[in-house]
Amino acid sequence: FFFTETAPPETYTLSLTDALPIYGTFTLETAKMIEVLKTLKARLVLPMHSFGQYSMTRFLDGMKDEFRIVVNEGRTITVSLETLPSRPTVMVLPTRFPIDYE
């Protein structure tokens, strides 16, 4: 999760309750992570690099009742306050592990 020098200033006003990067294996256990994320109701959740197919599927299955699930084709996204989804969303970006989720 980073900002570039060319990013417009409004992107710097995002708070971590608007867009949350999460890191799989090395943070909370999956069920606890899901509980925390549902409590925070972040508008955008970005699972990061430590998910394999099994753990990603388990995570997405736990989130899909309250969050829209989007599997993005591209490896990067640009987010600002104006482009945040109106409904809480989990957006999966491609990683070295192909993620197949429907």
LINDADA-V937580 format. One record per helix or strand of 2 or more residues. SS is the DSSP state (a for helix, b for strand). FROM is the first residue (numbers start at 0). TO is the last residue. If there is no record, write none. Layout:
{{SS & FROM & TO} {SS & FROM & TO}}
This chain:
{{a & 8 & 12} {b & 18 & 21} {a & 23 & 25} {a & 29 & 39} {b & 43 & 46} {a & 52 & 62} {b & 67 & 70} {b & 88 & 91}}
